[in-house]
Amino acid sequence: MINIDYSCSRCGVSYVLFKKDVLCPNCKKESDLESHEHFKFIPTTIKNMKTNKRKHGKYSHDAQKIESLVDQIQKVCFNVFDNMENTNPDNPKEYIKYLTNKIHWHGTPYLKIHTREILTDLYDAYRKNPPRHSLFSKTKFLFS
């Protein structure tokens, strides 16, 4: 995974620049970066999800190293997608909200909203380009 952690120049919190015009989830300041390299989080995560699904039968895997905030958020994304696939919720975006509310954010409540926004965009992007062959073909929510 590329390192796309970003620290806000105003308040100093770390977050992921996963798309253009992402504001700091803590103080709402715009990013100072002009590079578009940091916008690769969603496509890279989708690629990793598909690889994990093909190799391990699920989006998450036990060998994933957690070395950065990006890695931590990506692991949350993998686990949420695994959970959603297992439960097949009627309203996936509400279920994302429900699951992110259950996570203890260790003094960083701004990350809950930020991660929820990432998950929602990831879900929308993943639905546009689902894997051709699912190991769980009976599941509808991700592939319909």
For each residue, the residues with C-beta under 8 A, 3 or more apart:
1: 44 48 68 70 71 74
2: 37 40 44 70
3: 68 70
4: 16 17 18 37 38 40 41 70
5: 14 15 16 68 69 70
6: 14 15 16 17 31 33 38
7: 12 13 14
8: 11 12 13 14 15 24 26 27 29
9: 29 32
10: 24 27 29
11: 8 24 26 27 29
12: 7 8
13: 7 8 24 25 26 27 108 110
14: 5 6 7 8 69
15: 5 6 8 22 24 25 26 69 110 111 114
16: 4 5 6 22 38 41 69 70 73 114 118
17: 4 6 22 31 33 38 39 41
18: 4 22 38 39 41 42 118 121
19: 22 39 41 42 121
20: 36 39
21: 30
22: 15 16 17 18 19 31
23: 28 29 30 31
24: 8 10 11 13 15 27 28 29 30 31
25: 13 15 28 110 111 113 114 117
26: 8 11 13 15 110
27: 8 10 11 13 24
28: 23 24 25
29: 8 9 10 11 23 24
30: 21 23 24
31: 6 17 22 23 24
32: 9
33: 6 17 38
34:
35: 38
36: 20 39
37: 2 4 40
38: 4 6 16 17 18 33 35 41
39: 17 18 19 20 36 42
40: 2 4 37 43 44
41: 4 16 17 18 19 38 44 45 70 74 118
42: 18 19 39 45 46 118 121 122 125
43: 40 46 47 125
44: 1 2 40 41 47 48
45: 41 42 48 49 74 77 122
46: 42 43 49 50 122 125 126 129
47: 43 44 50 51
48: 1 44 45 51 52 74 78
49: 45 46 52 53 59 77 78 81 126
50: 46 47 53 54 131
51: 47 48 54 55
52: 48 49 55 56 58 59 60 61 78
53: 49 50 56 57 58 59 131 134 135
54: 50 51 131 135
55: 51 52 61
56: 52 53 60 61
57: 53 135
58: 52 53 61 78 82 85
59: 49 52 53 77 78 79 81 82 85
60: 52 56 64 75 78 79 81 82
61: 52 55 56 58 64 78
62:
63:
64: 60 61 71 74 75 78
65: 71
66: 71 72 75
67: 71
68: 1 3 5 71 72
69: 5 14 15 16 72 73
70: 1 2 3 4 5 16 41 73 74
71: 1 64 65 66 67 68 74 75
72: 66 68 69 75 76
73: 16 69 70 76 77 111 114 115 118
74: 1 41 45 48 64 70 71 77 78
75: 60 64 66 71 72 78 79
76: 72 73 79 80 100 103 115 119
77: 45 49 59 73 74 80 81 115 118 119 122
78: 48 49 52 58 59 60 61 64 74 75 81 82
79: 59 60 75 76 82 83
80: 76 77 83 84 96 99 100 119
81: 49 59 60 77 78 84 85 123 126 142
82: 58 59 60 78 79 85 86
83: 79 80 86 87 99
84: 80 81 87 88 89 92 95 96 99 141 142
85: 58 59 81 82 88 136 139 141 142
86: 82 83
87: 83 84 95
88: 84 85 139 140 141
89: 84 92 94 95 141
90:
91: 94 95
92: 84 89 95 96 123 141
93: 96 97 120 123
94: 89 91 97 98
95: 84 87 89 91 92 98 99
96: 80 84 92 93 99 100 116 119 120 123
97: 93 94 100 101 116
98: 94 95 101 102
99: 80 83 84 95 96 102 103
100: 76 80 96 97 103 112 115 116 119
101: 97 98 112
102: 98 99
103: 76 99 100 112 115
104:
105: 108 109 111 112
106:
107:
108: 13 105 111
109: 105 112 113
110: 13 15 25 26 113 114
111: 15 25 73 105 108 114 115
112: 100 101 103 105 109 115 116
113: 25 109 110 116 117
114: 15 16 25 73 110 111 117 118
115: 73 76 77 100 103 111 112 118 119
116: 96 97 100 112 113 119 120
117: 25 113 114 120 121
118: 16 18 41 42 73 77 114 115 121 122
119: 76 77 80 96 100 115 116 122 123
120: 93 96 116 117 123 124
121: 18 19 42 117 118 124 125
122: 42 45 46 77 118 119 125 126
123: 81 92 93 96 119 120 126 127
124: 120 121 127 128
125: 42 43 46 121 122 128 129
126: 46 49 81 122 123 129 130 142
127: 123 124 130 142
128: 124 125
129: 46 125 126
130: 126 127 134 142 143
131: 50 53 54 134 143
132:
133: 137
134: 53 130 131 137 139 142 143
135: 53 54 57
136: 85 139
137: 133 134 143
138:
139: 85 88 134 136 142 143
140: 88 143 144
141: 84 85 88 89 92 144
142: 81 84 85 126 127 130 134 139
143: 130 131 134 137 139 140
144: 140 141
